[in-house]
Amino acid sequence: MNKHDHAGMISQPYKLYVERTDAKKKMARFYAMSIEPNLFGEACLTRRWGRIGTNGQMKTHQFEKEQAAVDLFLELLRQKRRRGYRAIGCVSSQ
């Protein structure tokens, strides 16, 4: 058994919050994801999205193996980046 298959243990934290805004289109959206163990030790990917300032919608996906949750997390991240979502509060080093 490797560290990714151990029940109830997530090998590292997976959290993401991104926004997409466009004043001309009156667009202000957010998208958030995280992977955490559920009560049964399975990896649970939780997604939230909607208009900034609202609770938005939520969907959860449960996986027996952490790697499957991570694969979906990364695919959704790629999709959001292609659509123009960007991390907020990033500080660039100069």
Secondary structure, 3 states (H helix, E strand, C coil): CCCCCCCCCCCCCEEEEEEEEEHHHCEEEEEEEEEEECCCCCEEEEEEEEECCCCCEEEEEEECCHHHHHHHHHHHHHHHHHCCCEECCCCCCC
